[in-house]
Amino acid sequence: MLSPQGPSPLKAHQTRPPAPDYHVRFQDVAVAGGSDLRIRALRDTQQYHDPDGEAAAAGIPEACWSLFGQVWPSAQKLADLMQDYALNGRRVLEIGCGLALASLVIHRRRGDVTASDCHPLTQSFIRANLLLNRLPAMKYQTGNWGRDNPALGQFDLIIGSDVLYQRDQPVSLSDFIAEHAAPTAEVLIVDPNRGNRSAFNKQMAAQGFERSETAITAPLFDGSAYRGRLLRYLRG
């Protein structure tokens, strides 16, 4: 027999979405010449959460799953560079953006930027960081270097940081860039002296890009040492 009050209401915990099975932290990232960015990142690199197999389907192995969610030194250097780099109304694409520090800086400057990555959680982390920094919505598209990305289009300036960490990436990345670079385009890559840089330079030359390199030796904002190079490619 039903009670006079009718059926019991659902308890609050029954309607809440389950907590994500990974751990995050919040940190302030300094940007040279600009205000700090408040960033939601993964707590460490020893995590893996792919219950629906989305990361595996995108070609992301378990060992690399957590890499998108870290604040890497080269990403900080690229964000510093974008704080006052001449945009001149160009369409900008950040490749392998991860937490998209450089895109956030450009977006804060009201530049026309699209962040791209192939990790299934990248977009949700970017949305969280936009909210943390009181920024409006920012354009995002899936950018998988080894596959077709028909919705992505072409861009005048393509930027990336620490994107040459695997041996097969020089070919797939140079093909991707050639596909999505406008006929007249500039490409900027901050590379922490990875061993795949020479192979990438050869591939970019084959795609019709001229190259120049600049050593980066200034420490990070917190005083940590940094050694790398800014790779600049021009076409058209």
N, C-alpha and C positions, 0 to 999 in steps of 0.2 A: 504494500500500500504506500502511495506517495505521501510524503510529508506535506503539510499545508503550504509550505514555502515553495513547493515544486522541486524540480531537479536541482541538484547542487551545482553552483557555478564552477567553471574550470578554474583551477588554481593558477596563479600568475606564472609559475615556473613552467607550466605546460604550454604556454603560448610564446615563450621567449625562444629566439633562435639559438641553437647550440653555440657555445664559445668555440672559436677557431682553435685547432689543435697545433698551434705554434705560439711562440712567445715574442713579444715586441719590447722595444725600449724607446724612449724619447730623448733626443739630444739636440743641442743647439749647434748649428754648423755656421762658422764665421765665413763671410764672403768679403773678399778684399774690396774696399771702396763702397760697400753696401751694408745694410743691416743683416743681422743673423737670420738664418732660416731655422725654424723649429721643425724637426724631422722625426717622423715615426718610422723606425727601422726594425728589422729582425734583431732579436737580442744577441744572436751568435750565428756562426756558420754550421753548427752541428744540429741542423733541423731538416726535417723532410715531412711534407704533408701534401699528398696528391691522391686523395681518396677516390676521385672520379677519373684519374688517369689523364687529366688535361695536360699536365706538364710533360708526361711521357709522350703523349700524342704530338706535342709541339717539338719533340726532339731533345728535351732537357733531361739529362741523366740525373739520377739521385744525388750524385756527388756535387752537382752544380746547382741543385734546386735552390739553395739559400743565397746564392751569390747576388741575385738581383736586389736583395733587401739589405745590403750593407752600404755604409758610407765609405767609399774607396778614396784613397788619396788623389788619384788622377781625376776622379769626378769633382773633387774640390778644386783642383787646378783649372778644370774646364769651366766650372761655375765662376771662378775668379776672372777668367778671361772674358766671359760673356757679360760681366758686369758693365764693361764700357766698350765692348767691341762694336764696330760700326755695323749696324743692321740695315740701314737705308731702305727700310720697307720690304726687305727680301723675305721670301717664305723660307723658314728654317725648319729642318728636321733633325731631331736628336735620335741617333740609332743606338740600340742596346741600352736604353736610358736607365733601366733599373729604378732607382728612386728619383731620377730626373732632376737633380740639383740644377744643372745648367738650364734646363727648360723652365724651371721655376724662376730663375733669375731673369731670363728673357721675358717670360710672361709678366713678371713684376714690372718690367720696363715697357710693357704693352707692345712687345714684339709679336710678330705673327709666327708662332712656333707650334709644331706638332711633336709630341713625344711618342716614341715607338719602342716596342719590345715584344718578345714572344712569350714571356712568362705569364701564366694565367692570373697571377695576383698583382701584377704591376699596376694595373689601372686602379684597383681598390686602394693601394698604398698611395698613389698619386692623389686620389680624391681626398684621402685623409690629410695629406700634407698641404693641400690647397686650403682646406678648412682650418688647419692649425695656423696657417699664415694669413688668413683672412683674404684669400685671393679668389677670384671668380673661376668658373669652370675653364679648363684648358683642353685643347684638342689632343686626342690620343688615337692612335691607330696601331693595329697589330703589324709588326715588322719582323717577319721571319726570313732570315737571309738565305736560307736554302730552298725557299718556296715562292710561289707567285703571291703577290700582294696587290691585287687589282684596285683596291680602294685607296691606295696610298698616294698615287700621283707623283708629281715631280717638284723639286725644290731647288732654290737658288743657293742655299747654304746648308750643308750637311755637317753635323758635328757629332763627335763621339769620344769616349774616354775608356782606356784599357779594354779595347775590343779585339785584341789580337792575342788572346791567351790560349788558343788551341791551334794545332798545326794546320787543320783544314780550313781555317777561317780566311786567309788571304784570298783564296779563289772565290768562295761564296760571298764574302763581304764586298770585294771589288765588283763582282757581277751585280750585286744588289745596289751598290752606289751608282754604277753606270746606268742602271735601269731607272733610278729615281732622282738622278741629278738632271737639272735643266740643261739645255744645250750650252749655256754659259753658267758655270757653277763653280763654287768654292767648297772645299772639304777641309775640315780641321779635325785632327785626331790627336789627343793627348795620350802618349804611349809611355809607360814606365819601363822603357828599354827591354821590351819583350823580344825574344829571339825570333819572332815571326815577322818582324818589321821589314827586313830586306825582301822577303818573298812578296809581301804586300806592296812594297814600292814597285817591284817589277810588274805585278798585276795591274796596278793603277796606271803605269806608263803604257801598258798594252791597251788600256781603255782610253788613252788619249789625254791623260792628265799630266801636267808638269808639276814637279815637286820641289819644295824647299823645306829645310829642317832648322829648328831652333832649339838649342839645349835649354832645359828648365832645371835650374839648380837651387832656386830660392826655397827655403823651408816652408812648410805649411804654417797656417796661422798660429797653431799652438806650439811652434818651434820644432816640430818633428822634421827630420831630414827628408828631402825628396830629390830623386834623380830621374829625369825622363826627357822626352823630346816632344815638341809640338810639330806635327807633320802637317804641312799645308800643300794642298793639291789644287790646281787651277785648270779649268777646261773652257775653251771658247774665248 
